[in-house]
Amino acid sequence: MNDRTPSRPRLSRRNLMKTSGLSGLGLALGPGLAACGRGFGGGDDSSGGEGEINMVWWGDAARAEVTEAALDIFTEETGIAVKTEYQDSGPYQDKLATRFAAGDEPDLMAQRMDSLREFADRGALLDLNTAGDAVDLSGLSESARALAEVDGAVYGVPAGLNAIGFIVNRDITDEHGIAIPDGDTWSWDDLAEFSASVTEATGGEVYGTGFEASTLANIIVWIRQQGEDFFTEDGRFGASEASVQAWFDMIQAMRDAGGFPPAGFFEQVGGGAEQSYIAAGTLASQIIPTNNFLSYSQAAGGNLALLRMPGETTGVRRGQSVDCPHLWSIASASEHQDEALRLLDFLANDPRASQATGTTRGVPPNSQIAEDLMGDLAEEDRTATEYLIGLQGEDLPPSFPYPPGGSAIADALAAIATEVEFGSMSSSEAAAAFVAQSQDALEQ
């Protein structure tokens, strides 16, 4: 173990599962959690070697292919072998927690934003502030660096940067002569007017807009625009009942006007761009993560517009922020920290790594690399990159890490939003219940 590895108590499986909100999930490592491509269960040191590190992430085979291409460059240049393992996103966090609890943590890993603080608070991740200049963070914007910060410590580097935004199918709006709102100035009322006009013009065959009321990324923007923080810097729940109720009321008003789909609509389709409502032609607009703009555009015929979220110029303050699909983090107990740090610096700061991986995980976190790669990108990826570069230069509210218990809040929102959608609970009852359950979750 090198001298950068701090002395840490081992994490008990029971405690880590409890704090990560994973205690109720299946944790078997057998066929029931089959991997996408190569699953990771740890415990396989068959190839051995001082220079080998273990790197894990979630994603499909296409993401793995471009990641491996970047790692091939790294290995050829440094001689450090990288044993890679990946799988579907669902069981990923279960297995990661299991490996940490067993003392078999990977050296470098994809770390979800909603569990960063839980792992960091237990000393499971390396604070990059203790690593000297091993990883150069100077090319990251303040917004990008802040994503990995917990109480002044830095627990990783964004694998890529993204945000959420509205996509609009211009084939539908052009066909029916409907003007697309100005994405720099539009309000939620403008969205309501636009969505109702699309539904009316298409005779109800296409709904003007649709998105999940239960998606945290969506409601977090709304709450910030009301002048509040969904999660506060000190780890509290900061949304008021009034703002949560207004979120449900705003969506219901669009549904009543016909611009938003009826209850149950979002249960009728699978995941992914190809199965999306935009691709199916049943929605004219929806919210997506910006790193998925290319895949959605291709699935929908290649004529999508990307707009900022409504309300950014009409709310109490800005609601959008720069976020990331995940961080690259290093285990504090890794016996190969020097090698893992070299790999982390390569992924963050070597243009060849970003050229290989493209925008599969978002815009490169190094701003200069992002700008330099613009000419090599597809048109949609250039649009998304310009969107992210623009946001990083603006005065945006910070994106605070989810506090321990944040995953339980996501579950509570999903259940309560369904009750409101089907009329089993009023918006005021739902807001009161959600705020109470959220506050309780963070006090556990």
C-alpha positions in Angstrom: 0.0 0.0 0.0 1.5 3.3 -1.0 2.0 6.2 1.4 -1.0 8.2 0.0 -3.4 5.6 1.2 -5.0 6.9 4.5 -5.8 4.5 7.3 -9.5 3.9 7.2 -11.9 1.7 9.1 -13.4 -1.0 7.0 -17.0 -0.4 6.0 -19.5 -2.9 7.3 -21.8 -4.3 4.6 -24.9 -3.7 6.8 -24.1 0.0 7.4 -23.1 0.9 3.9 -26.2 -0.8 2.5 -28.3 1.1 5.0 -26.9 4.5 4.3 -26.8 4.0 0.6 -30.6 3.2 0.6 -29.7 -0.2 -0.8 -30.7 -2.5 2.1 -34.0 -3.5 0.4 -32.4 -4.4 -2.9 -31.2 -7.8 -4.0 -27.5 -8.2 -3.5 -26.8 -11.6 -4.9 -23.9 -11.8 -7.2 -25.2 -14.7 -9.2 -27.1 -15.0 -12.6 -30.0 -12.9 -11.3 -27.8 -9.8 -11.7 -26.3 -10.6 -15.0 -24.0 -8.0 -16.4 -24.2 -6.0 -19.6 -21.1 -7.4 -21.3 -18.8 -7.9 -18.3 -20.3 -7.7 -14.9 -18.2 -7.0 -11.8 -18.2 -9.0 -8.7 -14.5 -8.6 -7.6 -12.3 -11.2 -6.2 -10.6 -12.1 -9.5 -6.9 -11.4 -9.5 -6.1 -14.0 -12.1 -4.0 -11.6 -14.2 -2.2 -10.2 -11.2 0.7 -7.8 -11.6 1.9 -4.7 -9.8 0.9 -2.4 -12.7 -2.7 -3.5 -13.0 -5.6 -1.5 -11.7 -9.3 -2.3 -11.6 -11.8 0.2 -13.2 -15.6 -0.2 -13.1 -18.6 1.6 -14.5 -22.1 1.1 -15.8 -23.3 1.4 -19.3 -23.8 -0.6 -22.5 -21.4 -2.3 -24.9 -21.1 0.8 -27.1 -20.0 2.9 -24.1 -17.6 0.2 -23.1 -16.1 0.1 -26.6 -15.2 3.8 -26.7 -13.9 3.6 -23.1 -11.7 0.7 -23.9 -10.3 2.7 -26.9 -9.2 5.4 -24.5 -7.7 2.9 -22.0 -5.7 1.2 -24.8 -3.9 4.6 -25.4 -3.2 4.9 -21.7 -1.9 1.4 -21.3 0.3 1.6 -24.4 1.8 4.8 -23.1 2.3 3.9 -19.4 2.5 0.1 -19.3 -0.3 0.1 -16.7 -2.9 -2.5 -17.4 -6.5 -1.7 -16.7 -8.9 -4.5 -15.8 -12.3 -3.2 -16.8 -15.7 -4.3 -15.7 -19.1 -2.8 -16.5 -22.8 -3.7 -16.4 -26.3 -2.3 -16.4 -27.0 0.7 -14.2 -29.7 -1.0 -12.1 -27.6 -3.4 -10.1 -24.4 -1.4 -10.4 -24.7 0.5 -7.1 -25.6 -2.7 -5.2 -22.5 -4.5 -6.4 -20.3 -1.5 -5.7 -21.5 -1.2 -2.1 -21.0 -5.0 -1.7 -17.4 -4.8 -2.9 -16.6 -1.9 -0.6 -18.2 -3.8 2.4 -16.1 -6.9 1.5 -12.8 -4.9 1.4 -12.6 -5.6 -2.4 -13.1 -2.0 -3.7 -12.1 -1.2 -7.3 -9.3 1.3 -7.7 -11.1 3.7 -10.1 -14.9 3.7 -10.3 -17.9 5.5 -11.7 -19.5 7.2 -8.7 -23.1 8.3 -8.8 -23.9 11.8 -7.8 -26.8 10.7 -5.6 -24.5 8.5 -3.4 -21.3 10.6 -3.5 -21.8 12.0 -0.1 -22.7 8.7 1.5 -19.4 7.1 0.3 -17.4 10.2 1.1 -18.8 10.6 4.6 -17.6 7.0 5.4 -14.1 7.7 4.2 -14.5 5.3 1.2 -13.2 7.7 -1.4 -9.8 9.5 -1.9 -9.8 13.2 -1.4 -7.8 14.5 -4.4 -6.6 17.4 -2.3 -4.3 14.9 -0.6 -2.8 13.8 -3.9 -0.7 16.9 -4.6 -0.6 17.8 -8.3 -1.2 14.2 -9.5 -4.5 15.3 -11.1 -4.6 18.7 -12.7 -8.0 20.3 -12.1 -7.1 23.8 -13.5 -8.9 23.1 -16.8 -12.2 22.6 -15.0 -14.6 25.4 -14.5 -15.7 26.3 -11.0 -19.1 24.7 -11.6 -17.4 21.4 -12.8 -15.0 21.2 -9.9 -17.7 21.9 -7.3 -19.6 18.8 -8.4 -17.1 16.5 -6.6 -16.7 18.7 -3.5 -18.0 17.7 -0.1 -17.0 19.9 2.9 -14.0 21.2 1.1 -12.7 17.8 0.0 -12.7 16.8 -3.7 -13.7 13.2 -4.3 -13.4 12.8 -8.1 -13.5 14.4 -11.5 -16.7 14.5 -13.6 -16.6 11.9 -16.3 -18.4 14.4 -18.5 -20.7 17.4 -18.1 -24.3 17.7 -18.9 -27.5 19.5 -17.9 -31.1 19.0 -18.7 -32.9 20.8 -21.5 -36.0 20.8 -23.6 -36.0 19.1 -27.0 -38.6 20.1 -29.6 -39.4 18.2 -32.7 -39.3 20.7 -35.5 -40.8 18.3 -38.0 -44.1 18.6 -36.0 -44.0 22.3 -35.4 -43.0 23.0 -39.1 -45.8 20.8 -40.4 -48.4 22.6 -38.4 -47.0 26.1 -38.5 -46.4 26.4 -34.8 -43.6 28.8 -33.6 -41.0 27.3 -31.3 -40.6 29.6 -28.2 -37.4 31.5 -27.6 -35.4 29.1 -25.5 -33.5 32.0 -23.9 -36.5 33.8 -22.5 -39.5 31.4 -22.4 -41.5 30.8 -19.2 -43.5 27.8 -18.0 -46.6 29.7 -19.1 -45.1 29.9 -22.6 -44.5 26.1 -22.5 -48.2 25.6 -21.5 -49.4 27.8 -24.4 -47.1 26.0 -26.8 -48.0 22.5 -25.7 -51.8 23.2 -25.9 -51.4 24.6 -29.4 -49.5 21.5 -30.6 -52.2 19.1 -29.2 -55.0 21.2 -30.8 -53.2 21.5 -34.2 -52.6 17.7 -34.4 -56.1 16.8 -33.3 -54.8 15.1 -30.2 -52.5 12.8 -32.1 -49.4 14.5 -30.6 -49.2 16.0 -27.1 -47.3 19.3 -27.0 -45.0 18.3 -24.1 -44.5 15.6 -21.5 -42.0 14.8 -18.7 -41.9 13.0 -15.5 -43.0 15.0 -12.5 -41.1 12.5 -10.3 -37.7 13.0 -11.9 -35.5 14.8 -9.3 -33.5 16.7 -12.0 -36.7 18.3 -13.3 -38.2 19.4 -10.0 -34.8 20.6 -8.7 -34.7 23.3 -11.5 -38.3 24.4 -10.6 -37.5 24.6 -6.9 -34.4 26.7 -7.5 -36.4 29.1 -9.7 -38.7 29.6 -6.7 -35.7 30.9 -4.8 -35.1 27.7 -2.8 -32.6 24.8 -2.8 -34.0 21.3 -3.1 -30.9 20.1 -1.2 -29.0 22.8 0.8 -25.3 23.1 1.1 -25.4 21.8 4.7 -27.3 18.7 3.6 -30.9 19.7 4.6 -34.1 19.5 2.5 -34.9 23.0 1.4 -38.0 22.9 -0.7 -41.2 24.4 0.8 -44.7 22.8 0.6 -45.8 25.8 -1.5 -43.2 25.3 -4.1 -43.8 21.5 -4.3 -47.5 22.1 -4.6 -47.0 24.6 -7.4 -44.9 22.0 -9.3 -47.8 19.5 -9.2 -50.4 22.2 -10.0 -48.4 23.5 -13.0 -48.3 20.1 -14.6 -51.9 19.4 -13.8 -53.0 22.7 -15.4 -51.2 21.7 -18.6 -52.8 18.2 -18.5 -56.3 19.8 -18.0 -55.6 22.1 -21.0 -54.8 19.1 -23.2 -51.1 19.9 -23.8 -49.8 17.3 -21.4 -50.6 13.6 -21.6 -53.2 11.9 -19.4 -52.5 9.9 -16.3 -50.8 6.6 -17.1 -49.2 7.8 -20.4 -45.7 7.4 -19.2 -46.1 3.7 -18.4 -46.5 2.8 -22.0 -43.0 3.0 -23.3 -39.6 1.6 -22.5 -36.3 3.4 -21.9 -33.8 4.8 -24.4 -34.0 7.3 -27.2 -35.3 4.7 -29.7 -38.3 3.9 -27.5 -38.9 7.6 -26.5 -42.1 9.5 -27.1 -40.2 11.9 -29.3 -39.1 9.0 -31.5 -42.6 7.6 -31.5 -44.1 10.9 -32.6 -46.5 11.1 -29.6 -44.8 14.1 -28.0 -43.5 17.3 -29.6 -41.2 18.2 -26.7 -39.7 16.7 -23.6 -36.9 17.1 -21.1 -33.7 15.1 -21.6 -30.1 15.1 -20.3 -28.1 17.1 -22.9 -25.5 14.3 -23.4 -28.3 12.3 -25.0 -29.2 15.0 -27.6 -27.5 13.2 -30.5 -29.2 9.8 -29.8 -32.6 11.4 -29.4 -32.2 13.5 -32.6 -31.2 10.4 -34.6 -34.1 8.4 -33.2 -36.5 11.2 -34.1 -35.4 11.9 -37.6 -32.6 14.4 -37.1 -34.6 17.7 -36.8 -34.7 18.5 -33.1 -34.1 21.9 -31.4 -32.5 22.1 -27.9 -33.8 24.7 -25.6 -33.0 25.8 -22.1 -35.5 25.0 -19.4 -38.4 27.4 -19.2 -38.5 30.0 -16.4 -34.8 30.8 -16.4 -35.4 34.5 -17.0 -38.8 34.8 -15.3 -38.2 33.0 -12.0 -36.9 34.4 -8.7 -33.4 33.1 -9.8 -31.8 30.7 -12.2 -32.7 27.1 -11.8 -30.4 25.2 -14.2 -26.9 24.0 -13.2 -24.0 22.2 -14.7 -24.2 18.5 -13.6 -22.6 15.3 -14.7 -23.7 11.7 -15.4 -21.2 10.5 -12.9 -17.8 11.1 -11.4 -14.6 9.1 -11.7 -13.5 8.5 -8.1 -10.7 6.5 -6.5 -11.1 4.2 -3.5 -9.3 5.6 -0.4 -8.1 2.0 0.4 -6.8 1.3 -3.1 -3.3 -0.3 -3.1 -2.7 1.2 -6.6 -3.5 4.9 -6.0 -0.5 6.2 -7.9 -1.6 4.3 -11.0 -5.3 5.2 -10.5 -4.3 8.9 -10.2 -2.4 8.7 -13.5 -5.4 7.2 -15.2 -7.7 9.8 -13.7 -5.5 12.6 -14.9 -5.4 11.0 -18.4 -9.2 10.8 -18.6 -9.6 14.4 -17.5 -6.8 16.2 -19.3 -5.6 14.2 -22.3 -7.3 15.2 -25.5 -6.8 11.7 -26.9 -9.0 10.3 -24.1 -11.9 12.6 -25.0 -11.4 12.0 -28.7 -11.8 8.3 -28.1 -14.9 8.5 -25.8 -16.6 11.4 -27.5 -19.7 12.7 -25.7 -21.0 9.4 -24.4 -20.7 10.7 -20.9 -21.3 14.4 -21.7 -19.0 17.3 -22.6 -15.4 16.8 -21.6 -14.9 18.5 -18.1 -11.7 20.2 -19.3 -13.1 23.4 -21.0 -10.2 23.8 -23.4 -10.5 20.2 -24.6 -14.2 20.6 -25.0 -13.7 23.7 -27.2 -10.8 22.0 -29.2 -12.9 19.0 -30.0 -15.9 20.9 -31.3 -14.9 20.6 -35.0 -14.8 16.8 -34.7 -18.3 16.4 -33.3 -21.6 15.7 -35.0 -23.8 18.7 -35.3 -26.1 17.7 -32.4 -23.0 17.1 -30.2 -21.7 20.5 -31.1 -25.0 22.0 -30.1 -25.0 20.2 -26.8 -21.4 21.2 -26.2 -22.0 24.9 -27.0 -25.0 24.7 -24.6 -22.8 23.4 -21.7 -19.9 25.7 -22.4 -22.3 28.6 -22.4 -23.9 27.5 -19.1 -20.5 27.3 -17.4 -19.8 30.9 -18.2 -23.0 32.1 -16.5 -23.9 32.9 -12.9 -25.7 29.6 -11.9 -26.7 28.3 -8.5 -24.5 25.5 -7.3 -25.4 21.8 -7.6 -25.0 20.4 -4.1 -24.3 16.7 -3.5 -27.2 14.6 -2.5 -27.1 14.2 1.3 -27.4 10.7 2.8 -31.0 9.7 2.5 -31.4 11.4 -0.9 -32.2 8.1 -2.6 -35.2 7.7 -0.3 -36.4 11.1 -1.3 -36.4 10.1 -4.9 -38.5 7.0 -4.0 -40.9 9.2 -2.1 -41.3 11.6 -4.9 -42.0 8.8 -7.4 -44.7 7.3 -5.2 -46.4 10.6 -4.3 -46.3 12.0 -7.9 -48.2 8.9 -9.0 -50.9 9.5 -6.4 -51.3 13.1 -7.7 -51.3 12.0 -11.3 -54.2 9.6 -10.8 -56.1 11.9 -8.5 -55.7 9.8 -5.4 -54.0 12.7 -3.5 -54.5 16.5 -3.9 -51.5 18.6 -4.7 -51.5 20.2 -1.3 -51.7 16.8 0.5 -48.9 15.5 -1.8 -46.7 18.5 -1.0 -47.2 18.2 2.7 -46.5 14.4 2.6 -43.4 14.8 0.4 -41.8 17.5 2.5 -42.4 15.5 5.7 -41.0 12.3 4.2 -38.0 14.1 2.8 -37.2 15.7 6.1 -37.6 12.4 7.9 -35.3 10.7 5.3 -32.5 13.1 6.0 -32.8 12.7 9.7 -32.3 8.9 9.7 
